[in-house]
Amino acid sequence: MSYSVGQVSRFAKVTVRTLHHYDEIKLLSPSHRTPSGYRRYDDADLDRLQQILFYRELGFSLDDIASILDDSEVSPSEHLRRQRSLLLGRIDRLQEMVASVEHALEARKMGIQLTPEEKFEVFGEDYVDHQDEAEQRWGNTDAWKQSQRRAAQYDKQDWVEIQAEGDELNRRIAEAIGAGVASDSEQAMRIAEDHREHITRRFFDVSYGMHRCMADMYIADPRFTETYEKVAPGAAAWFRGAIVANADRAEA
């Protein structure tokens, strides 16, 4: 039994372009081809694709996934046990987030304003340092003042939602890069526009010119670059290209 690339795309809910990309980088090459050169996938190929998608969902890069799956000393059962352990870890983290949201909801019912420390719990210790530096650099700007006015109204649930929105944008960036999507494509510009709208909705008004300046900072400041490189290799430059292309189109 074998399946066409279109059938596999529907089964796995991934794009045909993604499957082509996986083939090009030798992550998932179909076991058979028709005399005309069309890809045909068998059950073993589908099993490997399932493993790839599991690891992608867990945040692994494509290079890491290739190394993991090509390790002949690791059996399919061991992959499943490893994934089970990773998923249980994610469940624990989500349960902690649920508990935080429930606490925020209870506090809202009681009219309690949550502390800044509770807000920082959502983002980690680096957030505190970033806030101090940001105030020093931009404390006199209208954007900073607008951001602070909005942030003062947020409780822990709001910060959890904001973090989740940021994580989703990063997931889309990693997915696009993994699929070989060009930084000036419609898909990339949609991500850039959603990023601009996210900041505008949650913090301060971001014009296209300001968004372009922010994009330049993502590659000029090593700390921002490192943050995006953790999303996916080359993400900082790719995302800058997407923001610039989106700004150019909007201002044309």
C-alpha positions, 0 to 999 in steps of 0.5 A, a space after each residue: 500500500 502506498 500513498 501520494 503526496 496529496 494523500 499524505 498531506 491530508 492524512 497528516 494535516 501538513 502542506 504538500 510544500 512541507 513534505 517536499 521540503 522534508 524530502 529535499 533535506 532528506 528528513 523524510 524521503 518517500 520509499 518509492 516513486 512512480 515511473 513519472 517521478 511522483 512521490 509514493 509513501 508507504 506505511 513506514 514513511 508515515 510512521 517516520 512522519 508521525 515521529 517528525 510531527 511529534 518532535 516538531 510539536 515538542 519544539 525540536 528543530 528539524 536538524 535535531 529531529 533528523 539526528 534523533 530519528 537516524 540514530 540506529 541505536 534508538 528503537 521505535 519503542 524508545 522514541 515513544 517512551 521519550 515522547 511520552 516523557 516529554 509530553 508529561 513534562 509539557 502537561 505539568 507545565 500547562 497544569 501550572 499555567 492553569 493553576 496560575 490562571 485560576 488564581 488570577 480569576 479568583 483574584 479578579 472576583 475578589 477585586 485583588 490587584 496581582 503583584 508585579 512579581 506574579 506577572 514576572 513569574 509568567 515570563 521568567 527572571 530575564 523579564 525583570 532585567 529587560 524591564 529595567 533596561 527598557 525603562 532606561 532606554 525608552 522611559 521618556 518616550 510616548 510608546 513607553 508611557 502608553 505601554 506602562 499605562 496598559 500594563 498597569 491594568 493587566 493581571 496574571 491571566 492577561 500576562 499568561 494570554 500575552 505570553 501564549 500569543 507570543 509563543 504562537 507567533 514564534 511557533 509560526 515563524 519556526 514552522 515557516 522557516 522549517 518549510 522553506 517559506 521565503 521571508 518576503 512571501 505572503 505567509 511571512 508578511 502575515 506573521 509580521 503583520 500579526 506581530 505588529 498588531 499584537 504589540 499595538 493591541 497589547 502595549 503601544 501603537 506601532 507604525 510600519 516605520 517603527 516596526 521596521 526599526 524594531 526589526 533592525 534591532 532584532 539583528 543589531 542587538 545580540 540579545 534579541 538575535 539570540 532570542 530569535 535564534 532559539 526559535 529557529 536557526 536564522 529566525 532573526 534575519 528571516 523575521 526582519 526580512 518579513 517585517 521589512 517586506 510587510 512595511 514596504 508593501 503597506 507604505 507603497 
